[in-house]
Amino acid sequence: MVKVALFVRLEAKPGKEEDVETFLKGGLPLVMDEPATTAWFGIRLGPSTFGIFDAFPDDTGRQAHLSGKVAAALMSKTEELFSSPPVIEKIDVLAAKLPE
């Protein structure tokens, strides 16, 4: 069961929307190597607004993800792709339905 999550809001620089989409799609193989990342979604919220939602069984898994390859890649691309730094919100999951 997942108990904690992250929501990261990303605002693309003008003209960088396709690059952000490509970046998010490229993050999937990286999180496949993270056993504590139970669910991971790269999402588009609007024309230039994107996000990442991911869920974990506990805070140890969440912290491991924040110290992992996806977070490092995100921070290395911040100045190039985003009009402002990513907004990272820690979330407590109250209920969830996941595949078994």
Secondary structure as GFF3:
##gff-version 3
##sequence-region A 1 100
A	DSSP	beta_strand	4	11	.	.	.	ID=ss1
A	DSSP	alpha_helix	17	31	.	.	.	ID=ss2
A	DSSP	beta_strand	39	44	.	.	.	ID=ss3
A	DSSP	beta_strand	49	56	.	.	.	ID=ss4
A	DSSP	alpha_helix	59	66	.	.	.	ID=ss5
A	DSSP	alpha_helix	69	81	.	.	.	ID=ss6
A	DSSP	beta_strand	87	92	.	.	.	ID=ss7
###
